[in-house]
């Protein structure tokens, strides 16, 4: 049965389900948050003593505050700390009340504190954690084989309060001066350079850092341990990449990338990077955030910062460049200018996601990266079409909701909408608007409306109505195209509606859509499509006019039968990005029930039959074929579909070959593993046999296989693994220290389909073999790859209490939902919905609603695909 009733009931109470009201420009007093604005921090001086063995900290901080409204009570944030003493500048001690559930402490003074400047001194103590949030330790095995301990911080969204009491909301900007007592051998880095190091007994030292610019609490950072660095400079700014000692040379590629990116950003933003240095640090394994833009101290999980020529792949090289570009973009958008509250997190993440691709493309045009953003588009739109979606800009009430906002809508849709706006306004106007925005709001906070005003000033257009139609309401517009031949011309009439999947009652919405249309030999036409229909015309009849040329717009397109027939006949003559775009829209229309699956299959078949060779197009087809293969699980049509897919993809592998050619493009090198993996999934006998041979050689001689093929060959082998083979691979996962290799091998191991091996995989995730920060993702990978998510759910529930002890607080809400989301079983949906954790916080309610929506949509798609593919395959004989 459909879970619509239960889903709707759950979703109805969620504050993120609908559009938000149009916002105003930033005002500190109006900024959302949970703390009163009667007292505002100006400058923190923090003295911290750490015990790395007992995992405790003791601190004293002096905070210069501005009392704006006389008050006897001062409320600030703390989480897990014990405040022992709080004294105001005149020596008056406060009575302290802590609310651990609200993560606050309130200081009660005997009389009202008057307006103006005061100094508050707080003494406190607390734990150093092992889960990757707040201030924590990361235990790892060094290249020397020794066990090492690194001290790490990760404060976004709201974990600075775990290291020091303070006003831990983004609008409360202040300066920070940090002094930390550490083991004497530790190398310590923070946002600012070291100003002084003083011995503290025989085994410790106190390191002092310079005072930061005004910034939000979540951007403060500290990392200390056995580290070394490679160093460089760009535009007069010293740059360094730190890594565990012995691995520092693997940071040189990221350093070289940063040396190219920094001057480009200095020019693009029109504001030079303002800090005296920029350090990047590789955190070994236990770093759930992935990467973090701490101002002047960018932190990364090591596999997205370190490039090892012996073990890293071309895709790793590209990923490092992208992630470095992303975090460096944040040094302006997010650090210099910060959103006023988490409802505008997209201003940080959407912009940085767009900028990382723009910068990576500029520096590496041979990667052809913009067309390959088609994958991001399809993943994002698949989420945005569901009834559980939310607007880019959304109302955030609390920390739990804020954590849930770090999703494909904030990142992917934010990126794609910004790209569309740049295309509409023009690159120069958009860049000039960003320069105006940065200069106007440096060291302060903003809302989306501040950005729209800046772009309007530089472009001469009223940007707000169009931009807000995409950021302040959820979902995707569908442009409907009807065509008619009139007096020797083809006239196309465009209207809009809302595109949805598995949503029987979508809210009616209207967008202002920047539409770009054209085709081979046709002039490009642009228009802004609103509620009223609009027309385009071209000379001649049966002319293949395509909308969303270059896939630069955030909308789906549905063509009338005559208009699409013309496109189908001429698809090969369009640019690869447009071929991928046509395919993506057609598969989405099948998912929504507005087009038959045969339309997608006919288009893919014609392109493959014409020997399609572009990576973006082939990746689109491969991913959709793999999805259809999953939809056919348990169906007798799975075998004939796999036979068809093998027939179409075998020529692609024949062109590429198993081994890299001396003169091949990097795109072919990156495509090869995808093609081999797909043919392995489709049980191609030759590929399975060759993968088995290469896997056996690799086990005896790891150097016999290039790094980019290790994962795919091992994954194919694991699908057919016996107990002995599995045990050998599991041991490699346990003993391998390099995060990139460890995760590669585990992802291959996750492909095991034997129930006994699935049970071993689930146990392996939380056995210590996988870092705490990657456990939740590893379990999701087993649910996805094993073809048995229901068993994974059962096993996770059996061991849930133990697994949760390894997870950071901000990953608890969506943990179960992320497993269940891979199922198509109504019983799993019911179990998830009934689980006590599913309604524990607003964030968990949101995660549960998304998972229920995905389960229902998958079941619907499976039923449709099984019927329609049966019929389509029947036409292939």
N, C-alpha and C positions, 0 to 999 in steps of 0.2 A: 504494500500500500504506500501511497505517497505520504511523506511526513510533513506536509504543508501545514496542517493544523498546529502540530506541536512546534514546528519551526516558527510559525507566525506568532504563536503565543510567547515564545522565548524572545523573539526579536522585538516585540511590541514595546517592551520596557526599556530598550536600549537607546541612549541619547545620540548614538552615532548613525542611526539608520536613515536620517533624512538630511535635507539641506540646512545650512545655517543662514542666519540673517546677514545681510550685507554689513560689513564691518567698517569701522572708521580707521583713520590713521592712528599710529601708536600714541598712547598716552599712558604714562606710568600708573596714574591713579585708576585708569579704567582697565589696566591689564588684568587678565584672569589670574587666579592663584588662590591658595588656601591660607596664606599668611596675611595678617593685617599690615597696612602700609603706614602705620603710625611711626615706626622706627625703621630707618634705612641704613644698612651698612655702607661705610665709605672705604675702610681699609682694614684688612686682617693682617696681624702678625702672629704666625702659628709656630709654636715650639712643640716638637713631637719626639718622643723617645720610644723606640721600638725594641721589643724583645722577640727576635726571630725564632727562638726555640719555644718559648712559652706561648707564642702567638698572642701577645698582648701589646697594647700601646698606652702611653700616658701622655697627655697633652695639656698645654696651657696656651690660650690664645688671648691676644689683646685686640679688641675690635673698636675702631673709631666709628661711632654711629652718629647719624643725624636724626634727632627726635623731631618729627614734624608736627605731631600732636601730643600735648602733654599726656602722659600715661603712667600709671603705677605698675602696669604689666607689660612685659616684652615677651612675645612668642616667637620662637625660632625653631629650626628643624634639628633633630638628632635621630639616629636610628641605631639601636644596640649599644649606645654609649651610656655611661654613668656620669652625670654632672655633679661634682662634689662641692663646687664653690663658684659663686658668681658675685663680683664686686664692681660697683660703679665707681667712677673717677673720684668721687668725694669720700670713698671708703665705706659707703653704705652697702651692706650685704643683702643679697636677695634670698628670699625663700624660693626653693626650686620645686616645681611640680612637673613630672614627666608623664607624657601620654604615649606609651610605646606603640599602641595601635595606630594612633594618628601620626606617629613619628615626629613628635614635637616636644619641646620643653618650654615652660612658661616661667619667667623670672618675675616674682612678686616683690615689689619694693614697698617700704612702709608709707611712702608719700609719692605723689605724682612727680615724675621726672620732667623737668621743664624743656621747652623747645630749645633746639640748638645742638651744638657739638658736645659729645660725651665720649668717654672711653670705658669700655666694658671688658673686664678680665674674667675669663672662665677657666676653671681647672676641671679636667675630666679624664676618664679612662675608658677602655673598650677592647674588644677583640680584634685580632687580625684574622681574616677569614681564609678558608680554603676554596670556597666557591668563588667563581670569577666575577665579583662585584665589590664595590667599595674599595677598601684597602685589603689586599689579600696576598697570599704566597703562592708561587708557582714552583712546584718541585719538578725537576727534569733531570735527565741524564745528559751530562756534558759529552762532547766529543772524546774527552779523555776517559770516559767510562764512569766518572765520579757522579754521585748524586749531588745536585746543586739546588739552591733555593733562591728564587728571585722575588723581590718585593714589587708589587704592581698595584696601580690604581686604575679603576674604571668607574667613572662617576655618572655618566649619562644613563638614565634620565635623572635619577634622584638618589644617588649613592654617595655624594660628597659628604652628606650628613653622617655617614658611617666612619669618616675620618676626623671630622671636627664639627661642632655645633655651629650652625650658621643659617643664613637666609638662603635656602637651597632651592630657589626658583629663578628662572632665567632672567627675569626683569630686574632682579636685585644685583646689579653689577657693582663690583668693588675691586680694589687692588689687593694683591696677596703677596706676602713676604714669608717664605717658608724656611724653617730651620729644623733639621731632622738628625737625630742621633741614631747611628747605624753601626753595624760591624765594621771594623777598621779597613777590611780588605774590599768592601763593596764599592763599586763605581756607582755614583748616584747622578741622575739627571732629572731635571724638572723643566717647567716652562721657560725659565730664565737661566742665564749662566750662573755657575758657582761663583760666589763672591769671597767665600772664606771657608776653610776647613780647619777645625781645631781638634786636637786629640782629647778624648774623654776617657781617661784611664788607659789600661794596657790593651784592651780589646775593642775599643769603640772610638768613634769620632763623631763630631757634630758638623754637618755640612749646611752652609747657609747659601741661599739663592737670592738673586736680585728681585726687586719688586716688579710684579707684572703690571701691564696696563689694566685699565678697568675692564673687567670681563665677568662672565657668569661663573658661578661656582662649579658647574659641571665640566668646565674646561681646564680646571686645575689638574695637575698630574705629577706623579712621582714614580720613578722606576729605579731600583737599586739591585745590584748583584754583580756577578763575575762577567763583565762585559768589556768588549773592545769595539773600536769603531774604525770606519774608513771615512775620510773627510774630504770636502771640496768647498766650493763657493760659487755663487752666481749673483750677479748684480751687486756685489759688495757684501752679500749676506753669507756668513759661514754656514755650511751644511755638513751634517754628519749622519751616518747610519750606524746604529749600535746593534750588536748581536751578541749572543753568548760567546765567550772567548773561544777562538778556534773556528768560528763561522763568520767572522766579520767580513772576509773577502767576498762572501756570497751576497753582501749588501751593496757591492759596487754597481751592479746594474741599476738598482733603485736610486743610488746616488747620482748616477749619470742621467737618469730620467729627470730627477728633481732639478738638476743643473740646467736642463732645457726648459722645463715647465715654469720655473720661477720667473725668468725674464718675460715669458709670454704672459703670465698672469699680472705681473707688475704693469705691463703695458695695457692689457685688456681692461683691468679694473680702474686704471688711472690713479691708483693709490699704491704706493710702494709698500711691500711687506714691511710692517712697522717694528717687528721684534729684532733684537740684536743677533739672533741665531735661529736656525731651524734644525731640530734633531728628529730623527725617525728611529724607532726602537722595535726590534723583532722580539715578540713575546713567545717563548717556546710552548706551543700547544694549548695551554689552558687559558684561552682568551676568547670568550664567547662573542664579544662584540664584533670580532672580525678585524675592524680597524676603527680608530677614533681620532678625531681632529683636535685634540688638546692643543691649545695655542702654543706653538713653539716646541711642543713635544708630541709628535704624532706617533701613536702606538698601533701596532699591527700584529695579528697572529703571524708567526714566522713564515708560513707557506705563501703569504701574499706580499712578502717583502724580500725574502732571500731567494736568489736564483743560483742553483747548483748545476753547473754544466753536465755533471754526471747523471743527475736524476731528474732535472726539471724539463718540462716539455715546452714546445712553442706556445701552447695556450697559457702556461704559467707565466711565460715572458710577457704576454699580452695582458694577463690579469694583473700582474705587478704594476705595469704601466698605468692601467686604468685605475687601480686602487690608490696608487700614489697621487695620480692626478685628481682623484676624488677628494682625498683628505687635504691636499694642498688647496683646492678650490675653497674648502671650508675655512681656510685661514682668513678669507675675506667674508664669504657668505656663511655665517654661522658663528664666527669668532669676532671679527671686526664689527660686523653687524649681525645681531642675534635676534631671532624671533622673540616677541614679547611673552609668549606662552606657547605651550605644546600644540595648540590648535593650528599653529602655523609651522609645524615641523617640516612641512613640505618645502617651505622657503629655504631651509637648509638642505634637505636631502634630495628633493627634486632638482634643484638648481645644480648641486654638486654632481648628481648623476648625469645631467645633461653636459655639464662642463667637462667631466672626465672623458666623455666620448669626443667632444669637440677638440680638446687638447690632444688626445691620443691620435685622432685622425689627422690633425695638423702635423704632428711630428712623425707619424708612421702611415703615410697614405697608402702604402702597399698592402696594408692590412684590410683595406676596404671595409672599414668598421661600421660606417653608417648603415649600409644595406643589411649588415648582420644584426643590427638592432631590431630587425623584424622579430627575432625570438623574444626579446623583451616586450615588444608590442603585443604579441599574441598571448604571452603569459599574463600580462597586465590586464588586457581586455577580457580574458577568460574569467578573471576575478571580478572585474568591474561590471560584467553583464549579469551577475548573480544578484538575487534579492538581498543578500547579506553585505553588499558593498556599502561604501560610505563616500561622502564628498572628500575631495583633496583637503579642503580646509574644513575642519570639523570642530564641534564643541568638545573640549576635553575637560572633564570635571576633576580628575584625580590622577595620581601616578599610575595606577593600574591601567586606566584608559590611555595614558600617554605612552606606556610601553607597547600597547596594542597598535598604536599608530605608525610604528616602524614597519611598514608593510609595503606590498607592491603598489598600492595606490599612492602613498607618499613618495616613494622612490620612482617607480616606473611611470605611472601616470603623470607625476610631477615633471619628470624628464620630458615626456612626449608632448605635454601641453606647452612647456617652455619652448621646445623645438618648433612647434606649430606657430607660436607667437613670434618667434624670431623670423620664421619664414614669411609671415604676414607683414611684419613691420619693416623687414630688411635688416641685414646683419649690422650695418653701421648705426642705424637708429637704435637697435636693441642694445648694442655695445655702449652707445652714448648714454642711454638710459641707465644702464648698470653703473656707469661711471658717476653719473649724477646721484644715484641712489647710495653708492658707497660713500661719497664725499659728504652727503647731507646727513647720514646716519652713523658715521664712524663712532665706535666706542659706545653705541647706544643700541636700542632695540626697535623693531619695526613690526608692522602687519603687512599682509599682502597689498592692502590699499596704498601703502607708501610706495611699493614697487610700481603699481599701476599708474600712480601719479607721475613718477619719474619717467616711465616709458611714454606716457601721453605727452609730456613736455617735449621730449626729444623727437618724437615721431610726428607730432601734429595731429594725431588721431586720438579719439577718446577710447582708450584701451579697456577701461574698466568693464563696460557691459559685455564685451565678447569674452574677456578673460574670466570674469566672475561667473559667466554661464558655464564654464568648465571647472572652476575651482569651488564654487559654492553649492553645486548640486551634484549628486552622484550619477553614475551611469555613463552610457555611450550614445551619441547620436547616430542614427542610421539615415544616410542620404539615399533616397529612392530616386532612381533614374528611369524615366520613360522616354521613348524615342519615337519620332514619326518623320517620314520623308515628305517634305512639302516644297513644291516648286524647285526641285533639284537641290534642296538643302536638307540635312538632317537636323531636326530641332529636338533638343534634349530638355525635358522639363524636370526640374529638381524640387523635391519636397523632402521634409524631414519627419522622422518619428523617433521613438526610443528603441534601441536594440537591447533585448534582454534574453537570458537563458534561464529556464526553470523558474519563471516568475509569472504566475497567472494574473496578477493584479498590479502591474507596474504603474507608478505615478506618471501621469502625462507631463512631459517637460519639453522646453524649447531652448535651443542653443543658438548662438550666433557663430556660425561655422565658417572659418576661412577655407574656401574650397579652391583647389588648384586642379585644372583639367587640361588634357592634351593628348597627344599621341604621335606616332611616327609621321613626320611631315606636316604636323599641325602646329599652329602657334599656340603657346601656352595661354590659357585664359584663367583669370582669378575673379572670385566674387565672394561676398559675405552673405551666406544663406541664413535667413532668419525664419520667421513663421510663415511668411508669404512665399509661394512658389516662385522660382526664378528659372529662366531659360538660357540655354547656350545653343549656338548653331554653328555648323560647319558645312562647307560646300560639298555636295555629293551625297549620295545615299549609301547606306551600309558602311559608314565610316567608323572605324574603331576609336571612339573617344573614351578615354579612361579618366576617372576622377581619382583624387588623392595621388596625383603624379609625384613620384619620388617618395611616396609613403611618408610625407611630412605632416599629415593631418591626423588628429585623433578622432576618427569617425570610421564607421563601417559604410560600405556601399552595396546597395542591391540594385542590379540592373534588370530592366525588363528583358524578356526572352530575346527579342530582336537585337537589343543593344549588347547583350552578353554573347550572343551567337557571333557577332562581328568581332568581339574581343577574343573569343576562343579561336577563331580562324587565324587571327593575327598575333596571338600571344607571344610567339617567338621573337617578334620584332620590337617588343618593348624591352626596356632596360631590366636587368635582373631584379632590381628592387621592386619594380612594378609587377613582374611575374610572381614574385613571392607575395606581394600584396594581394593580387587577385586570388591566389591560392588561399591565403589566410582568411580573407573575407568569405570565400565560398565554404570553407570548412566551418567557420563560425555560423554562417547562415544555416548550415545543416544542423548544428548544435541547437540553434534556436527554433528549429522546425519550420523555417521559412524557405528552405531550398532542399532539394533531394541531395543525398550523398553522391549520387551519380554525377552531379555537376562538378563536384570537386574531383572525383576520380577520373572523369573524362579529361579535365584540364591537366591533371598531373600525368595521366597516361600520354597525352599528346606531347607534353614537354619532355618526358623521359624517352619517348619514342624518337624524338628529335635530338637525342643525345645531349640533354641538359648537362652542363658542366659547372655552373656557378654554385659556389658554396652556400650562399644565402637561400637559393631556390632548393637545392638538394637537402639542406638541413630542414627546411620547412616540410618537404615531402617525407623525409625519413621520420621526423618527429610525429607527423600525422599518421604515417603507416604504423609506427610503434604504438600509438594510441589506439588505433583501430584493432591492432592485434590484441591489446588488453581488453577491448570491448568484446572481442570474440572468445574470451576465455570460457571454456566449456561448450563452445558451439562446434558442430561438425564442419562449419565453414572456415574454421581457423586454418586447417591444413591447406585447402585450396587458395585461401588468401595469402598464406605464407609462400606458397609456390609462385603465385603471381608476383609478390614483392621480390622474391629471389630473382625471378626472371628479369625484372626491371632494374634491379640494383647491381646484378652481376657485371654488366658492361661497365658500370662506373668503377668498380674495383679492378676490372681488367685494365682500364685506362690508368688508374693510379698505381696498381701493383701493391704488393705487401711492403716493399722496401722503398725508402726515400731515394729519389733520383737527385743527382748532383745539381741539376739545373731547374728543379721544380720550384714553383711558387710556394710561399709560406702558407697560402690558402689551401693548396692541395695537401700540404703536410698536415694541416689542421683538419681537413676533411676526411683523410684516410681512416683514422680511428672510428669516426662516426659510421662510415660505410661498413667497415668490418664488424663493428658492434651490432649494427642492424641485421646484417646477414647472419651473424651468430644467433641473434634473437629469433630470426626466422628459420633457424635450424638448417642452414645451407650445409650440406654434407662436406663439401670441399673446405669451406671456411672452418667448420668445427674441427675437422681433421687437422688442418694446418695449424689452427690455434693450439690444438693438443700437442702437436710436435714442438711448436715453439715454446709452449709452456714447460714441457719436459726439459728442453735445452736450457731455458732460463733458470729452472730450479737448480740445475747443475752448474750453470755459468751465468750469473746475472748480467754480465756484460754482453751477452749474446743478443739481447733485445733492447731496442731503443726505448727510452723512457716513455714516449707517447704511445707505445703499443703495449707496455706492461699491463696497464689497467684493463684494456679491452681483452687481451689474450687471457689474462687471469680470470676475468669476469666470465668468459665463455667456458673456461675450464671449470669454474665453480658451479656453473649450471648443471654440470654432469659429474660433480665431484663425489668421490667415495669418502669414507671416514678418514682414511690415511692421508689423502690429498688435502682434505679440509684441515686436519690437525697440523699439517706442515705449514699451510697458509696462516692459520690462526697463530701459530708460534711466531711467524714473521711479523704479524701485526703487533704482538706483545713486545717483541724485542727491538723492532725498528724505532729509532728515535726521531728521525726527520719527519716533521708533521706532514709535509707534502706526500712523502712515500707512505707513511702509516695510513693516512686517509685514503690514498689510492688503493692500497691493498685491502683495507676494510671495505671500501665500496665494491670491490670485486667479490669479496667474501659474502657480501650481502645478497649476491645473486643466487646463493644456494637455495634450492627449492624443497629439499628433503625436510620434512617436519622436524626430525631429530636435529638437523643442522641449523634450522631456523632457531630452535630453542637454544642451541649453543651460541648462536650469533647474538641473541638478546642478552644472554648472560655475559658475553664478552664485552658488551658496551659499557657496563658499569663495574667491570672486574678490576679496573685500573689500567687496562690496556689502552683505553681511549681517554683523553683528557676530559675533566669535568665539563669544560666549556663546549665540548662537542658531543656529549652523550645524547642529548635530546635529538640532535640532527642525525646522529648515527642510527638511533632507533627508527626515526622516520625513513631513513634509507632502507633499512631492513623491511619495513612495512611495504615500501614501494617496490623494491626489487625482487622480493621473494615470491610474489604473486599470491601471498597468503597473509594479507593484513589482519584478517580476523584472528589468526593464531597469534600474531604479534600482539594484538590488543589483549588477548587472553593472558599471555605471558607477562606483559607489562603490568596488567592489573594484579597478577599474583605477587609481583615483586615491587609494586609501586612505592611502598613506604621507603624501602632501601634506595631505590633510584632517586627519589626526591631529595634525599640527603645530599646528593651530589650536584643539585641544580641551583643556580642563582635564583633569588626571589623573582626576578622579572621574567624568568622562563617557566615559572610554575603554572601560570594561568593557561597557557596554550599547549602544555605538554601532552595531555591526553587527546585533545582535539586534533593535534598534528598527526597522531597515529591513526585515529578513526577516520580522518579525511580521505585516506586511501581506500577505504572499503566501499562496497556497493550494497552492503547488507543492511536492511532496515533494522535488524536486531541490534547491530552495533550502534546505529543511530539512536535507538531507544536507550541502550545502555549508557551511551555518552550523555544523553540529555538527562537521564536519571541520576547520574553520578554526582555526589555532593560537591566535588570540586568545580563542576560545570556552572554552578550558580554562586560560587563563593565570593567572587569579585566581579565588578563590571567588565574587567578585562577578560576573565574566563567566560563570561556570558557572550562576549563578542566573538571569542575564539570558537566557542561551541556553535554559535549561530552560523559562522562561516563553514565549519566542518559539516554541519547538517545540510547546508545548502549544496556543498560539493558532493556529498553522498547522494542526495536526491538527483542532482544534475547528471552524475555519472550513471546512475541506474537508468535514467531516462534515455541517455545517449546510447547506452549498451543495447537497450531494447530496439531503438530505432536502427542502429548500425547493423545489428544481427539480421533484421528483416531486409534492409535495403542492400547490404552487401551481398546477401544471398542472391538477390535478383540481379545485381550488377555483375557478379561473378558468372552468373549463368549466361550473360551476353558475351563473355570472353571466349567461349568454346567455338 
